[in-house]
Amino acid sequence: MASMHLTRWIVSLTCIAFGFLPWAAAAMFFHDVPDTHPYAESIELLRQRDIVQGFVVPGEYRVFWPESSVTRAEFVKMIVHALAPQTLIDGCLEDEESLQKFGLGMQLSDVPSDAWFAPSVCVAWSQQFISGYGDGTFRPERPISLAEASKILAIAFKLAPVKIPDLDQLGAEWYKPYVHYLDVAKAIPPTAQDYAHTLTRGEMAEMVARLLKLPSEELPEKRIALDEVEVANPVTWADASNEDLGYSLAYPNSWPKPHLVTRGTYDGTIFPKLRSLWKLYIGPQKECWGWNACIETDFSLTGFPLSEVHDAIAELQEASNVFILSDETVGTIRTILYEETTSCTARSAFVVSLHHFIRFTLHCGSELHNPETAYMRMLSKLQVLDD
C-alpha cells in the first residue's frame, strides 16, 4: 500500500511546472549561497519545495553550508522528502505491515526508531531505495559517495530497475550501471565526476533538482533510462535507414533487426486513419504472424502520403481520445507528439518534412522497464531525410 501511495505521488509530481524566484531570493534566504554560486538555482528550488531548510547560526543568519559533505542520513531524508507525502513519512514507523515485511530496526541495527532520520530511512527501506550494508547497518553518519548516491537516486526516481541482472559479475564496480543512469539523464554535476567523490550539500541539491525537473522542464528526449537487457549488455546503436523512404533511425543493438513491410495497412486504432505506404517494426518484443514472419514489436515507424498530412493533422486535433503533448517546428521539420487512448494509451509523433510524412509509435502493452523514456530516446535519434 505504501508503494502505491509513493508511486502515485511520484506520478503527480510530473504534472507540476517548477518556477524559480528571482536570483536575489536565493542569495537573501541562505546567507552563504550568493546568486553566483553554481548551484544556487537548485538550492532555491529545493527550499521553495520545503525539501531543505538550512541551519540558523548566531546572528540569525540562515545558511545552507553548500560545500559541506552530506551524510547518508541527510541524503536519504532529502530524497524521501522530495518524493513522498508527509503522511507516508509520518506513518511509516507505525505501519506494522511494512515493519514485518522489511524488518526495519532488526536489519538496520544503527537506526533506532526515535532517531531524527528514522522515518525517512523507513520509507526508503520499504520502497527499496536502500538496502544497507552486509553487516546489517545503515551507517547514517558516513559521508555519501557519488556511487552510493547514484544507486539511491536511480531507483528512487525510477530511472533504474530495483534489481539489475548479473550485477554480481561487476564485483567492485557494482556502481557502474547506476552512475550510467544518472550520467545519461544529465543529473551528475560537473564538480562530481569520480565515483568515489564525496558529495557536498550543494552537489546533492543540484542532482535532486535536475531529476525533479526531468518530467516538466527538460526536453522529452533527455528523459533517458535503460532497460535491464541494456544494463547487462552495454548498448551500442545500430542504424536502420532508407533514403528512398526518407528516414534514418538508431536502435539498440540488443534488439532484433527492424522488419520493413513495403505496404502497410490501417490498423483501426492509431491516428491517422489512413492506409500506410510502408511500415517498419522495431523493438525487443515480437510475435510471429505465420510463415516465420516475426514482425510485431513495441515500436513502429510508418510512412503516409504527404498529400494527406493536412487532413491527418486536422483529424488528430479534433479527436476526443487524443491528447497533443507538443507541436514544434525546427527548421523544415514539424513534430507533433501525442497520446491516443483506446483500451490503453499509445504514444506517437507525426514527423513532417518538405517531402515526407512519418508517424513514430510506441504501441500499447510494452514490457520494457521504462518504455516512455526508451521511446523518447529513439524519437530523438529519428531523422527525416530530405533531398
C-alpha positions in Angstrom: 0.0 0.0 0.0 2.8 2.4 0.9 4.4 1.6 -2.5 1.2 2.5 -4.3 0.9 5.8 -2.4 4.5 6.8 -3.3 4.1 5.8 -6.9 1.0 7.9 -7.2 2.9 10.8 -5.5 5.8 10.5 -8.0 3.4 10.4 -10.9 1.6 13.5 -9.7 5.0 15.2 -9.4 5.3 15.0 -13.2 2.4 17.3 -13.6 3.9 20.2 -11.7 5.7 23.0 -13.5 8.5 24.3 -11.5 9.1 28.1 -11.3 12.0 30.0 -9.7 12.1 33.1 -7.7 14.4 35.9 -8.8 18.1 35.2 -8.2 18.2 37.7 -5.3 15.8 35.5 -3.3 18.3 32.6 -3.2 21.1 35.0 -2.0 18.8 36.6 0.6 17.5 33.4 2.1 20.7 31.5 2.6 23.5 33.8 3.7 26.2 31.5 2.2 24.5 30.9 -1.2 25.1 34.0 -3.3 23.5 34.3 -6.7 26.9 33.5 -8.2 27.1 30.0 -6.6 26.9 27.4 -9.4 24.1 25.5 -7.6 22.1 28.5 -6.3 19.1 27.9 -8.5 18.8 24.2 -7.5 19.2 25.0 -3.8 16.5 27.7 -4.1 14.2 25.2 -5.9 14.5 22.7 -3.1 14.0 25.4 -0.5 10.8 26.5 -2.2 9.5 23.0 -2.2 10.4 22.7 1.5 12.8 19.9 0.8 15.7 21.7 2.6 15.5 24.3 5.3 19.2 25.0 6.1 20.5 26.0 9.5 20.3 29.1 11.7 23.6 30.4 13.1 24.4 33.1 15.6 23.3 36.5 14.2 20.1 35.0 12.9 21.6 34.1 9.6 20.2 31.1 7.8 22.8 29.1 6.0 22.9 26.0 3.8 26.6 25.1 4.0 26.8 24.1 0.3 30.4 23.0 0.5 30.0 20.6 3.5 29.8 16.9 2.9 26.5 15.0 3.1 25.9 12.1 5.4 23.9 9.1 4.3 21.1 10.0 6.7 20.9 13.6 5.3 20.9 12.3 1.8 18.1 9.8 2.3 16.0 12.3 4.2 16.2 14.8 1.3 15.3 12.2 -1.3 12.3 10.9 0.7 11.0 14.4 1.3 11.4 15.3 -2.4 9.2 12.3 -3.4 7.0 11.2 -0.6 4.0 12.9 1.1 4.5 13.8 4.7 1.7 11.4 5.7 3.6 8.5 4.3 6.8 9.6 6.1 5.0 10.1 9.4 3.2 6.8 9.3 5.9 4.5 8.1 7.2 3.5 11.6 3.6 2.9 12.7 2.8 0.6 9.8 3.1 -2.9 11.2 2.8 -4.5 7.7 5.8 -2.5 6.5 7.9 -3.3 9.6 7.1 -7.0 9.3 7.8 -7.1 5.6 11.1 -5.2 5.6 12.3 -5.7 9.2 13.4 -2.2 9.8 15.3 -2.0 13.1 16.0 -5.7 13.1 18.2 -5.5 10.0 19.4 -1.9 10.3 20.9 -2.1 13.8 22.0 1.5 13.8 18.6 3.1 13.0 16.8 3.4 16.3 13.1 4.2 15.9 13.5 7.6 17.7 16.3 8.9 15.5 15.5 12.0 13.6 16.2 10.2 10.3 14.3 7.0 11.1 11.0 7.9 9.4 12.8 8.8 6.2 15.0 5.7 6.3 11.8 3.6 6.9 10.3 4.9 3.7 13.5 4.5 1.7 13.8 0.9 3.0 10.2 0.0 2.4 10.4 1.4 -1.2 13.7 -0.4 -1.7 15.7 2.8 -2.3 18.3 1.5 0.2 19.4 -2.0 1.4 22.1 -1.2 4.0 25.4 -2.9 4.4 26.1 -6.6 4.7 26.7 -6.3 8.4 23.1 -5.1 9.0 24.0 -1.4 9.4 23.0 1.8 7.6 25.9 3.9 8.8 23.9 7.2 8.9 26.8 9.5 9.8 29.0 8.3 7.0 29.5 10.8 4.1 27.9 9.6 0.9 29.8 9.0 -2.3 28.7 9.6 -5.9 28.5 5.8 -6.4 26.1 5.3 -3.4 24.0 8.3 -4.2 23.6 7.2 -7.9 22.1 3.9 -6.9 19.6 5.5 -4.5 18.7 8.2 -6.9 18.4 5.9 -10.0 16.0 3.6 -8.1 14.1 6.4 -6.3 13.4 8.3 -9.5 12.6 5.2 -11.4 15.5 5.5 -13.8 16.7 2.0 -13.0 15.0 -1.3 -12.0 15.3 -2.2 -8.4 17.2 -5.4 -9.4 19.8 -5.3 -12.1 20.7 -8.8 -13.5 24.3 -10.0 -13.4 25.2 -7.2 -11.0 27.4 -9.6 -9.0 29.6 -10.0 -12.1 30.7 -6.4 -11.8 32.2 -7.0 -8.4 33.8 -3.9 -7.0 32.4 -1.9 -10.0 28.8 -2.6 -8.9 28.1 1.1 -9.2 28.7 1.5 -12.9 25.1 0.9 -14.2 23.7 3.4 -11.7 26.2 6.0 -12.4 25.5 5.4 -16.1 21.8 6.0 -15.5 22.5 9.3 -13.8 25.0 10.4 -16.4 22.7 9.7 -19.3 20.0 11.6 -17.6 22.5 14.5 -17.2 21.9 14.5 -13.4 25.6 14.4 -12.4 27.0 17.9 -11.6 30.4 18.9 -13.2 32.1 19.0 -9.8 31.2 15.3 -9.0 32.8 13.2 -11.8 34.6 10.4 -9.9 32.5 7.6 -8.5 34.4 7.8 -5.1 33.8 11.5 -4.8 32.2 12.6 -1.5 29.2 14.7 -2.4 28.7 18.2 -1.0 25.3 19.6 0.1 25.4 21.8 -3.0 26.1 18.9 -5.4 23.3 16.9 -3.7 20.8 19.7 -4.2 21.9 20.0 -7.9 21.4 16.3 -8.5 18.0 16.2 -6.9 16.8 19.4 -8.6 17.9 18.1 -12.0 16.0 14.9 -11.5 12.9 16.8 -10.3 13.0 18.8 -13.5 13.1 15.8 -15.8 9.3 15.4 -16.1 8.4 19.0 -16.7 11.3 21.2 -17.8 13.8 19.0 -19.6 13.2 18.2 -23.3 11.4 14.9 -23.6 14.3 13.3 -25.5 16.6 13.9 -22.4 14.4 11.6 -20.2 16.6 8.6 -20.7 16.7 5.3 -18.9 18.0 1.9 -19.9 16.1 -1.4 -19.6 17.6 -4.5 -17.8 18.9 -6.0 -21.0 20.8 -2.9 -21.9 22.3 -2.7 -18.4 23.6 -6.3 -18.5 24.9 -5.7 -22.1 26.4 -2.3 -22.8 24.5 -0.7 -25.6 25.7 0.3 -28.9 23.4 1.7 -31.6 22.6 0.1 -34.9 21.3 2.2 -37.8 18.1 1.5 -39.8 17.8 3.9 -42.7 16.3 4.1 -46.1 17.0 7.1 -48.3 14.2 6.3 -50.7 11.6 6.2 -47.9 13.2 9.2 -46.2 14.1 8.0 -42.7 17.1 7.2 -40.5 16.7 5.6 -37.1 19.1 4.3 -34.5 18.0 1.4 -32.2 19.7 -0.7 -29.5 21.9 -3.4 -31.0 20.5 -5.9 -28.5 17.1 -5.7 -30.3 16.2 -7.8 -33.4 16.8 -6.1 -36.8 13.8 -4.0 -37.7 11.4 -5.5 -40.3 10.1 -3.4 -43.1 6.7 -4.0 -44.7 6.6 -2.1 -48.0 2.8 -1.6 -48.0 1.2 -1.4 -44.5 -2.5 -1.2 -43.7 -4.5 1.0 -41.3 -4.8 -0.9 -38.0 -8.2 0.5 -36.9 -7.0 2.4 -33.8 -3.9 4.6 -34.3 -4.2 8.0 -36.0 -4.1 8.9 -38.8 -6.9 6.7 -40.1 -5.1 6.2 -43.4 -3.7 3.3 -45.3 0.1 3.5 -44.9 2.7 3.3 -47.7 5.1 1.3 -45.6 5.7 0.2 -42.0 8.9 -0.5 -40.1 8.6 -2.7 -37.0 11.2 -2.1 -34.2 11.8 -3.3 -30.7 12.7 -6.2 -28.3 9.3 -7.8 -28.2 7.7 -9.6 -31.1 5.1 -12.1 -32.1 5.0 -14.4 -35.1 2.3 -13.8 -37.7 3.0 -17.0 -39.5 5.4 -18.1 -42.2 8.2 -17.3 -39.7 7.5 -13.6 -40.0 8.0 -12.2 -36.5 7.4 -8.5 -37.0 5.0 -7.3 -34.3 7.2 -5.3 -31.8 6.9 -2.4 -29.3 7.6 0.4 -31.8 6.7 1.2 -35.4 7.7 3.8 -38.0 5.0 4.3 -40.6 5.1 6.4 -43.8 2.0 8.1 -45.3 1.3 10.1 -48.4 2.4 13.7 -47.9 -0.7 14.9 -49.7 -2.8 13.7 -46.7 -0.9 15.5 -44.0 -3.2 18.5 -43.5 -6.3 16.3 -43.2 -4.5 13.9 -40.8 -3.4 16.8 -38.5 -6.9 18.2 -38.5 -8.3 14.8 -37.7 -5.8 14.5 -34.9 -6.7 17.9 -33.4 -10.4 17.1 -33.4 -10.2 13.6 -31.9 -11.7 13.3 -28.4 -9.4 10.4 -27.4 -6.2 12.2 -28.4 -4.1 14.5 -26.2 -1.5 16.6 -28.0 1.6 16.9 -25.8 3.7 19.3 -28.0 3.7 20.7 -31.5 7.1 22.2 -32.6 8.8 23.1 -35.8 12.6 23.2 -36.1 13.8 24.3 -39.5 11.7 22.4 -42.0 10.7 19.6 -39.7 7.4 19.7 -37.7 7.0 17.2 -34.9 3.6 16.7 -33.2 3.9 14.5 -30.1 0.6 13.0 -28.8 -1.1 10.2 -26.8 -4.1 8.2 -28.1 -6.2 6.3 -25.6 -8.4 3.4 -26.6 -8.4 0.4 -24.3 -4.9 1.6 -23.4 -2.7 4.5 -24.2 -0.3 4.6 -27.2 2.3 7.4 -27.7 3.0 8.7 -31.2 4.6 11.5 -33.1 3.9 12.9 -36.5 7.1 14.0 -38.1 6.5 16.1 -41.2 9.1 17.5 -43.6 9.0 19.0 -47.1 8.9 15.6 -48.7 7.8 13.0 -46.1 5.0 12.3 -43.6 6.0 9.8 -40.9 4.5 8.5 -37.7 6.6 7.0 -34.9 4.6 5.0 -32.4 5.1 3.2 -29.1 2.4 0.6 -29.1 0.3 -0.4 -26.0 1.5 -3.3 -23.8 5.2 -2.6 -24.0 7.2 -4.7 -21.5 10.3 -2.5 -21.4 11.4 -1.3 -18.0 10.8 2.3 -18.9 9.0 2.4 -22.3 8.3 6.1 -22.3 12.0 7.1 -22.0 13.0 4.4 -24.4 10.5 5.9 -26.9 11.7 9.5 -26.3 15.3 8.4 -26.8 14.6 6.7 -30.1 12.5 9.6 -31.2 15.4 11.9 -30.6 17.5 9.7 -32.9 15.0 9.7 -35.7 15.9 11.8 -38.7 13.7 12.6 -41.7 15.9 12.6 -44.8 15.0 15.2 -47.4 16.7 15.9 -50.8 
